[in-house]
Amino acid sequence: MPWDRWHRARYPANVLTCMRPWNWSVLKINSESSESTVIGRSATGSRPGWGREAPARRRVLHVSSIKPATSRKLGRVQWLSGDMVPWPRFPGPSLDHPLPPVHPVNHAAATHRLSSLCLGAALALAGCSSPPPAQLDGSVPTQWTQPLPAAAPGAPGSAAAPDLQGWWKAWGDESLNTLVEEALAANLDLSQAQSRLRQQRLLAGTAGSAFRPVFTAGARTLQDIAAIDSYFHASIDVSWDLGLFGAREAGERNAAASVLDARGRLQAARVALVADVVHRYLDIRMAQRQRALIDEQALLDARALQLAQVRQQQRLGTAEAVHQLQLQAGQSAALRASLRETQARSAHMLAALLGRTRPDAQWLQADAKAPLPGAQALGVAALPADLLRTRPDIQVAQAAVERAAAEQGIAHAALYPRFVLGGSLLYSFNITQNYRTTQDNAPTFGPQIDIPLFDWGRRRSQADASELALQAAVQAYRQSVLDGVAEVESALAALDAQRERIASLQSTQQVLAERERVQDQRLKLGLDSEFGGLAPRRAALQARSEQTTALAAHALAYVALYKALGGAPLPAEDRDDADSGMARPAPQAEGAPS
């Protein structure tokens, strides 16, 4: 059958075959519009079997197939190769070999298969690329080297161990307890630390959102290249960073480390606040007692100087004795001024810790009966292994290790490809011609792969640097553990030394008290003068002053001890977070394998 007759029998009048020297295509022309669609296309200029008659057949087909009504529309034929499958070669169309049917390509299915393949391959590789967690050395001694506080002299049994979160209450001073509670509620530094902790918790709650699908919507107007038509575009876009190769885990770990760091710093602020309040309170009480004793001593010095001057006038004493008493009076006045300055400084610092603008007036007065903790011993129930749980600086060091490990994971993930799934749905409207376009409205979805090829070693250097930073953080953690143990041991040694000092001063005070009693009896019997009895009384006052200083130093040694142990109240919500947070390294005895 001739080709033109076969063509007319096979296709209607609005379908023609356009022959060209380089290819041939079957076009479907819509008679109601000026659009044309490519149905098929061949890769050769002439069909096999035409031979030398190919040019003539093309001319005949070209002239006979194009009608006048449609010839004007051929200039706007669209060659759309993306919607059609290329036809296979065969030896010319005939009844035995008709033209094969055209099947459009399902781009959505193909894209879905490609995305599934890429996602499966990425997930298969992601699990084996995360760096291992850091190993922390938490080995500590099983027991303290320095002796623990013993019971008070004359008290049976061992010393009672107060609660680490309320150790200052063991002294039974209600004024001190009230001041500590007020400071915990009104201190501004503590309030700042609490705000930072809440801030880090909020940020940590959204740390994983960077690796979840993100939906955005937008609208804009634009013109085509020829600046003829204006279009309105509205789109909905979605992007999902899969966070493979440990990137998502590293981001979440970094956020958790920030929370742990903020919690440790909050606890450090709380420990320092309690210790400072107790320290300033003890300074005030000691200064009040010392000022009262100095006032009594100043009266004795004034009386002794008066009697010495009388004795000098009566040729019973020397000028050297008068000068010596004058020096003692000057030293007492200087000590009184120093105590007043110490008391005022401690009072103002305590007021600042409580959030006040001025101290209490009672804090600036002298009081011989000011309460001061006695020499009773407060036991210690904490072991060296408990420092890993109670000391806030160790918690901060652990948070630094976690942060360094997270940064190492981020740098490690940057060495591998980055996979992002993206999609978009576009609505386009021609504002100039007032009709909706359909060419760009098809939804798109597919993966985006960012593969690092060559960056002059920048990413590798960052990964190596992060590994060294992690090693430094691990070493800093170990150093913080050693510093904590050393600080507690030093506080125990100071506490034991102050206990021995108090015991020695008690013996000295007993001797001076007996000497003063004998001198009073001699004075009553007329065996000695008033001037001779002033020196023993002054020595007894000095012994009482030294004992007051020793008692205050003993109490301050306890403050340093419980500060080194990390003693401070811990709110219930922080305890819950600590129980549900990152696991701390298990304490080990020294010499045990880590």
C-alpha angles and dihedrals in degrees: 000000000000116000097241093051090047090049094051091048093047101044133033124246095272093059120078138170115234115205121205132173092250104035145350128227138185111231128196111210120199106218091203095057140026095249124111130187129209110236099179142349135201127214095221132068100229132026119251111259097035094093115167092352092067097098092048093047091050092052093047092047092047094051098039098044101050115079122203091245093059103032091085091059098057091085089070098049111140117218100211107178094166096071098050138064114231112253118241120244117260133163099273130298118289139146090272092045109034123180109280118247120261119242118191119228118250100224093180092058092045092049091048091052091048092048092048091050093050093044093050092049092048093049090049091055098038097072096059099049105065115106117244118259119266118264113228123204106225099165113142135164116278093229138018117267096213118069116266120241112283127214120280117273108277094013115117123230131015126314117277115246111223124211111279090226094053106023095140090062090070089078091063095225108147092191090057092047091052093050093051092050091048092050093050089053101041109027111122097207089054090048090053091051090050091051091051090051092051089047093053091047091054092049092047090053090063098037092105095049091086088068097047129086111285119204122201133175130200143169132199144156124235143163131236123251093266091052090232105113130037121214137198114217125192118179141178113206131189128194127182121187104202093204094218129175092041098305094122094045091048092052093051090046091052091052092049090050090053090054091048091049092050091048091050092049090048091053090046089053090049093049092048092047095053092045093048093048092051091044094052092044091054091047090054094048092047092049091049092053094042092051091052091051092046090052090055090046091050090055090052091048091050092049092046091050091050092051092045091055090050091049090050091052090051092048091246096113140033133245089242090065090051091050091049092053091047090055091050091051091050092049091050091051092049091048090049091053092047091051091049090052092048091048093049093047092049092046093053092045090051090050090052090051089053093049094250129136096217134023127246113274091231090062091065097053131090115249124177090193096051109143114252127174111258129226094277112133123238111209126228118228096174119104127207090259090060090065090077088062103035108035110087095203089061089051090051090049090050090051089053089054091050091049092049090049090050092050089049089053091050092050090046092052090051089066091066132063119281117229122203126174112212137178139174138193115200130195114196127189127181105227095186097053094028099232137111117252119222102188097084100031097091113114117244129208132167147120128284115209123194108193118187108224111162129353102153092264096299097132094043091050090051091050092050092046091051090052091054090047089054091052090051091050091051090051091048089052091053090048091052090054091051092046091051093052091046092049092052092047090050091050091050090050092049091048092052091048092051090049090055090046092053091049091052093047091050090056091047092048091052090053092048092047090054090048091051091050091052091048091052090052091050089050092052091049091050093243094123139027130246090251091058092051095054095072096059091046091051091049090052090052091050090051091051090049092051090048090052090052090048092050090051091048090049091052091046089052088058089050090053091047096053091042088055089050091052095246113177137113116279118204118235094247091054091049090052091049091048091052093048097037132086116321116253121224114272112252116246134192117251111271094028116121113262 
